[in-house]
Amino acid sequence: MPQQYLHHIGRCLLATAAPIRASLIPTRLKNVGCCENGFLLVVVKRWSSTVSSRAPIRQGTATPSEVYSEKVRDKAISEDAHQLKIIEALDSLYKDIGHYSPPPKQTAMTKMFKGFFGGTSAQKVDTSRMPKGLYIHGAVGGGKTYCMDLFHDIAPVRRKLRVHFHSFMSDVHARIHKVKQQTVHDASLGTKPRVYDPIPPVADEITEDAWLICFDEFQVTDIADAMILKRLFTELFNNGVVVVATSNRPPDDLYKNGLQRSNFIPFIQILKDRCNIISLDSGIDYRQRRLPGSKSSIYFIKSECDADAEMNKIFKFLSSKENDTVRPKTLTILGRNVTFEKTCGQVVDCTFEELCDRPLGASDYLTMAQFFHTVFIRNLPQLNLKMKSQARRFITMIDTFYDNRVRVVISSEFAHNQIFRPDNGDGELTPDDHRMLMDDLGIKMNSTEAKTSIFTGEEELFAFERTISRLSEMQTKEYWDSWDKHR
């Protein structure tokens, strides 16, 4: 389904210099157009699907438990009793979807009525006959994603999708914007445009691409996401979509202490109604166990070595393998130009400020992941509540790079498990900018509203456990070598 993967997010600018040679285009980017002066027309995957490093499995030839047992016998993995419970639940879902046929596509006329009348005219699916999905939650590094990916790979379904939740919601917002732009208002009906809900047609588009959706890292931190999830997932479930998701949080803790959470709570019940909830909490972080010793050849602590010199050596070595020169490069992402000062082919050398001080988001990091196989991050500071925006960007960036097997080389004053502290950096728990916002909103320091996650940094603290775990795995040779298999 090529239309499911390719998404045009840039357009050709300027035409004054020699075109970029085709040999300089990364092998991972298919159907990429070029223009001059370093501006690039980038066509990337619409979804950030992870293609794992394991050998492909033919669909429908074995159940999840059979494949898992085979991998244990081959010593590819160690048997884990907690994972086996997840695999048994996935076995049941595997059997259910084998006897399930999603509803037929709706006609254009039905979609039009569904949009203008909030979905009331569209025939709804009998959800009582649908297979229930699975929501897997637990501590980081326990194997949730591994189990879900195993299921996704062998599920006997043609229209299926495995996607990181950040990337999915980024695409949803882009689709909503597109639908709103395409809405035509009839001037004869008056100056006021009629009420139009873009969620149903967006849900229809998604359903046409996939009716089995596997979400990795299901988490809600953005109020814009929180406010549309109930309507979006109600439409998806009504369209017959089956959901499998992994998360570090149980459903009741999603968007915990978030702004206007009362509007989000109805979504939690919808999720519980349509998914079986299961926990995987073995107390073991397999990513940490794979970290070989305390020293890494790609994470440099400045007090232990000349970090800049070591990183320069690696950059020079990797650049020697690229068919390009060291130069700035500009990517056009959703109509914006994002410039990186030091690149060579598919290698980019950045400072932390260049990556996280600028207003970049999930779509920017996803485009980077499609274009670069190695990202250098120099001068990673110790993050605190005063740097909460930068911390959120760093978390999103590492999630995106990890999901796409992008390599990172990092220098810092601190070890990777010490780069976040839960205060203002000077012992204060409430930064000055938060105090000013609380004053503007009339919120008192010890009130219930002051405990909202936007002020406490609780969401960042929780997510950073996952970031540290992933940084551990990203330092291993196994991870470093996985990009060749992923591209």
N, C-alpha and C positions, 0 to 999 in steps of 0.2 A: 504494500500500500504506500507508494511513494508520496502521494499527497498528504499522508499522515506525518511525514517527517520533515518535508522541506517547507521553509517559511522565509519569504523575502523580507529582510529587515534593513536593507540599505539601498541606496541608489547611486548611480554613477555621477560624480561631480568633476567638473573641469575637464579640459581636453587640450593640454598645451605641451605635454612632454611625451617621451617614448613610453609605450605601454609596458607593464610589468611582464616579464617572461613567464610563460606557463610553467616552466620548471621550478619557479619560486613558490607556486601555490601548494599548500600542504596537501598531502595525499588524503587526509581525512575529509577535506572539503570538496564535495562533488558539486558540479554545476555552479562554479564560482566565476563571476564576471569581474573584470578589472577595469580600473580607469587610472588616469595618470596622477603624477604628483603625490603618490603614496596613498591616495584615496581608494578604498576597496569596496567593491560590491560584494557583500557577504551573504551567502545563502546557508542557513544553518538548520539543524534539526529543530522542528517545532517543539519537540519534547526532549527533555534531558534523560533519555533512556540509558541505563547502565548495561553495557555488554560485558559480561563477566569474563574473567580470564580462563574459566574452565572450558573443557571441550563441550561443543554443542550436543544437545540431547534431542533425539527425534521425538516429535510430539506424539503423545498417545501410546507410546510403546511400553511405558511402565508407570506405576503410581509413585507419588512422592516418597512413600516409605521404602519402596523397592530401590529407587535411585539412591536414597540416603544410605540404605544398608550396603549397596554396592560400593559407595564411596568410603564407608567405614572399612569394608573388606580390603579395598585397595589402599588403605591407610592414607587416603587423601584428607580425611578428617578424623577426629576422635569422637566416639559415640558420647552423646550427652543426653542424660535422661530428661532434662528440661526441654531440649530441642525435640526429642522424640514425641512429647506431648503436642508440640506445634505441628509436627509432621503428621500425626494422627488426625488432627483437626483439618489439615490441608488434604489428607486422603479423602475425608468425608466430602469436602467441597469439590474435589476433583471428580468424585463420583456423581455429585449433584449436577455439575455443569455439563457432564457428559449426556444428561437426559434433558437438558434445557435448551430451548430455542428462543432467542430474543424476539421481540415484536418486530413486525415489518416496518420499513421506513415510511414516514408520513409524507403525504403529498404536499406540494407547494401551497395549495389552498388551505390545507389544515394548518400548516405552519404559520400562514399569515393570520388566520383567526386566532391561533394560539398566542401570537405575539400581541395582537391588539386587544385581546380579551383575557390576558393574564393566564392563559392555559385552560380556561374553563370549557372551551369547545373541543379540545383535543381528547381523544379516547385515552383513558389511563390504563396502565397495565395492572393486572391483578397481582399485587406484590406478595400476597399470601402464597402464591404458587412459585414465586421466584426463589432460587437458592439464596440462603443467607451468606453474606460475605464474612470476612474474618478481620478483626482488629487485634493486632499483636503488639502488646506494650511490655516494656521492661527496661532494665538498666543497659547502659551502652556496652557494645562489644560482645553481647551474649549470643549472637547468631540470628537475630530476627530477620535482618536483610538477607542473609544467606538462605534461610528457609523459604522466604518469599520468592527470591530469585529462582530457586530450584523449582518451585511450583509454577512460576510464570513460564519458565523455559519449556516445561513438558505439558502445560495445559493444552488440551485438544481444542483450541479456539483460534480462529483466524483473526477476528477483530479483537485484539488484545493490546494492552499498553502497559509498560512499566515506566514510571516517571517519578522524579523527585517532586515532592509537593510544592516546593518553592517555584520550580519551573512551570508546573501545572497552573498555579494561580497567576503567575506572570502572564502566561498565554491567555488565561481566561479574561484578565483585564484588557489585554490587547484585542481580543475578540469582541468584548463588550463595546469598546471604543469604536471598532470598525462597524458593528451593527448600528450603533447610534448615528454614525456619520452617513450610513446608507439609508437611514429612515427618511422617507419622503413625506413632507407635510402638505396636505391639500389646502391651498390658500382659500378656496371657496367655502371651507368649513369655519372660517373665521381667523383671527390673528393668533389665537392660541393653538399650539400643536396638541393633538390628542395624546392621551397618556399611552405610552408604549413601554412595555417591559422587555428589555433585551435578553433577560436570562433564559427564557424558553428556547429561542432560536439558537443561542449559544450552546445550551445543553443538547439540542438536537444535533448540532455540528459535531460535538464531542462523541455522542452516541453513534453517529455514522462512522466515525473513525474506530471506535472501540467500545464493546459492551462489557469487557472484563478489564478493569483498571487496577493495577497494583501500585500503591503509593508508598514511596520510601520517605521516612522522616516526616510523618504527618504531624505538623505542629502549627499553631496559630499564634502569631505575635503581632500581626498587622490589623489594625481596626478596619481597614478597607476590606480585607479578606473576611474578617469575622462577621461583618454586616451582610455579606451576600451568601455565606455558606449554606444557610438553611434553605433559601430559595433554590440555589444551584443544585444541591444534592437532592432536594425533594424532586426536582425535575429529572435529574439523572436516574434516580431510583424508579420514578414513574415511567421512565423510558426503558426500564429493564436492565439497567447497568448493575453489575455485581462488583463489589469493592473488596480488595484486600489491602490492608495498610499496616505499616510498622510505625511505632512511635515510642518515645521515651516516657510518655505520659499516659496514664489511663484516661478514658474519655472525660470523666468528671473533672479532671485537672486541666483540660485544654483551655487555653486563653485565661488561665487562672489570674485573678486580680486585674484583668484587662479592662480598659475603658469601655463603658456601656455593655458590660458582660451580660447584663440581664437580657439584652436583645440577642445574645449568642446562645444562651442556655437551651432554647428549644431545639437547636441543631443537635445538641448532645443526645437528646432522646431519640431523634430521628436516626442518628448513627447507631445507637444501641438497638433500635428496632430492626435495622437492616443488616447488622453485623453481629456475629458471635464474638464476645470479648474474651481474650485469653492472655495470660501473662507468661512471659519468659524471663525469669530472674534467677539465674544460676549462681550469681555472685562472682562469675568469672568474666574478665575482659580478655577475650582471645586476641584482640589487637595488641594489648599490652604484653601478653605472653610471647608474642612473636618479635618483640623488640630485642635485637641482639646486643645486650650490654648497655652501658650508660653512654658510650660515645657513638656519634653518628657521623658519617662522612658528608651528610647533606644538611645537618643542623649545627651551626657553629656558634658556640658561646664565646663571647668576646674576651672574657677573662681567661679562657683556656687556650686561645690561639689567636693568630692574626686573621680574623674572620674575613676582612675585605680581601686580603691576598689569597686566601683559600677559595673564596667565591670567584675571584677573578680567574683563577686557574681552571675551575670547572666551566665557567662561561666561555673561556678561550677554547677549551677542549670541545665543548658542544658546538660552538660556532664553526669550528673547523670541519664539522660534518654537515653543515648547512650550505646550500648553494646560494649564498647571499652575502651581502656586506653588512657591517654593523651600522645601523642608521635608525632614525626615528620612524615610526609607523603610525598611521592613523586608520582606525577602524570606524566605519559609519554604522551606528547602532540605533535603530529606531529613530532615524532622522538626526541623530546627534553625532558629532565627530569626537572621538576619544583618542587622544594621542599618547603614545608611549615613546619616551625619549631614546631608549636603547634597546634595540631588537636586532636579531639576526635570524632570518628565516622563521622557524617555529619556536625560537627561544626569545624570551623577553626578560630584561633585567630591570627590576623596579625597586623603589624604596617603599616602605610601608605607607608613607604619606601619599605617594603617587597612587596607591591602590585603595586606601581606606580613608584618606582625608577628603578626597574628592567625592561628590555626590553620585557614586556608582551603586548599582543594584544588581539583582539576580540576573537580569537580561544581559548586563554588561559582562559579568563574570562568566555567564554561559557562552557568550560569543568568544571571550578569551579562551575558554576551554576548547572550543571548536577550532581555534586558529593556532594556539601555542601548545606544544607538548611539555614544555618546561618553563616554570615561572620562578624567577629569583625574587625573594622578598628580603630586602636589607633593612636593618635597624628596627626590627620588631620590638616595640616597647612593652612595658608591663601595663596592661589595660586596667582601667578602673571605672567607677561610675561617672567620673567627669568626662570620660572618653566613651560614653555608652554608644553613641552613633558609630564611632569607628569600630567598637567591639562588635556591634551587630553586623557591620559590613564584613569584618574579618570572619565571623562565624559563617555568614552566607557564602563568602568566597571559598573557604575551606570545604564547606559542604558541596559546593558546585564542582570544585576541582577534584575532590575525592570521588564524587559520583561519576566523573568523566575520566578518572585515572590520570589526571594531570600531575606531573612531577613538580615538587617544590623544593627549592634550596633556600634556607633561611639563616639569617644572622640576628643575634639578639644578645642582650646583656643577661638574659634569664633563660633557664631551661624551659622546655616546651610545656611542662606541667606547672610552671610558676608564672605564666604570662598574664594571669588575671587575678586581681584582688578585689574583694567585695566592698570597697569603700571609695572614698574620694581621692585616694592616693596620699593623703596626709592624716588619715585616721578619722576624718569626718565622713559620716554616712549619708549626708544630704548635700549635694553640690549646690553652689550659689544659684545656678540657672534653674535648678528645680525649686529652690525656695522662691525665686521670683515668679515662676509659673504658678506655684501654689498660692502665692499672694494674689496674683491676677485672677485666679479662679475662686478665691475666697476659701481655700482649703487650709484648715489648721494642721499643725505639725503632727499631732497625735490622733487625728481623726481617722475614721475608717477609709475615707477617700485618699488619705496620705499613704495608705498601704497598697494602692494600685501599682501594678508592676512597672508602669512608666516611671515611677519615682523610686521604687525599691531595687530595680535591676534584677529581680528574682528570675525573670525569663532568661536573661543573659547568663546568669550563674548556672541555671539548669542546662542551657544549651552548651555552655562551655565544657561541661563534662564530656559531651560527645565530641567537641572539637579537639580536646586533649587526646581522647582515645584515637581519633582519626589521625592526628599528627603523629602519634606513636606508630601506627601502621604505615604511614606515608614515608617513614624513615627506613623501612625494610627493603632489602634487595628484591623480595618478591613483589612488592608494590611497584618499585622502580621499573622492573621488567614488564609489568602488566600492561603498560601503555601500548607496546607493540602488538599485543593480542587484542587490545580494545579498539584500535583504530580501524 
